[in-house]
Amino acid sequence: MPIFEYKCQKCGAEFDELDSVDNRDKPHKCPKCGSRKSERQLSVFCASSDGGGGATCPSTGST
């Protein structure tokens, strides 16, 4: 199962949930305030296809 990132529309907390693709856009309960007014966020990831670990991640600039 994939991990999805959410942001609470009530308190602004960001949190991750391990859930099925079918449930990804359903509201998830915020662990901070308990509100179910959450919105799925876009996740950023970085991968190297050459196996050398030399990819530059766009969000952090780290390698």
N, C-alpha and C positions, 0 to 999 in steps of 0.2 A: 504494500500500500504506500502511496506517496505522502509526503509531508507538504501541507499547504500553509501559507502564511496569511494571517488575518490581522485586521486593525479594528478595534472597538470604536464605534461611532459615538459612544457615550463618554468614555473616559480617555480615549486615545491610546490605550495600551496595545502593544503589538505582541502577537503570540502565534505559535505554531500548533498545528493539529495533524495527527496521523489519521487519515480518513480515506474512504473510497472516492474514486473519481465521480461517481454518481452523486455524492453528498458535498462536493467541493463548493458549490455556490449557495448551499443552504446556510442560514445563520448559525454560528457557533457561539457557545457560551464563553464570555470573557472570564478568564481566571481571576482577574483583579476586581471587577465590580459586579460580575454575575449577569450583566446585560446580554441579551441575544442579538443586539444590533451590531453585528460585525460585518466586515466587508473583506473579501479575499483580495490580497495584494499580489502584485507581480513579483516573482522570485528571480533573483539574479544569481547565476552560477558561472563558473569558469572551468574550462577543461582544455587539456592539451592533447592533440591528436598525434603528436610526434613521439610521445613517451619521454621526452626530455624535461618536462616540467617547466618549460620556458614560456608558457602562455601568460599574458598580462590580463588580469581581471579588470573589466571596465569600471566596476563600482568602487574598488579600493585602490587600483593601480598596483596591487601587490602581485608577485609572481608565485 
